[in-house]
Amino acid sequence: MTQSEKRLFLIQSLLKERPEYRQVETPRDPEGQRQLLRGLMNVRPPQAADPDFLRVQDAYLQAERYENFLRTRQGQKLLFLELGVGYNTPVIIKYPFWQMTTKNPNATYVCINQGQTVCPQEIKKRSICIDATVS
């Protein structure tokens, strides 16, 4: 589930909880959706929540902080530091770091690892790869 899908799921779940909110329209733009979600979360009374809602909410909020950090630093100098990340789960750290470095000409990618220090050709000039193999 993408961040956008999580946000819409959370909004719809909160709107369904309260009959008086069922006429509220969900904005099409992400920022409007974020504002609506924040408002709905702020006025929600303390009560038990569906386990699926809590799982999606936790995943959404964790990723949202990360995306907000990147969004507010767009175009700024950034260092993506990868320490000891192998190829078991490259889609979590390695590939996103490569993509974000590619998109931001002011970004530098640093990889410190044992024997698995590589980077794409597109970002090679803005990368530092250190093979920390201990002999």
SULMO-V742424 format. One record per run of one state. SS is the DSSP state (h for helix, s for strand, l for the rest). FROM is the first residue (numbers start at 0). TO is the last residue. If there is no record, write none. Layout:
ss:SS from:FROM to:TO
ss:SS from:FROM to:TO
This chain:
ss:l from:0 to:1
ss:h from:2 to:16
ss:l from:17 to:17
ss:h from:18 to:20
ss:l from:21 to:28
ss:h from:29 to:42
ss:l from:43 to:49
ss:h from:50 to:70
ss:l from:71 to:76
ss:s from:77 to:82
ss:l from:83 to:92
ss:h from:93 to:102
ss:l from:103 to:105
ss:s from:106 to:112
ss:l from:113 to:119
ss:h from:120 to:125
ss:s from:126 to:130
ss:l from:131 to:134
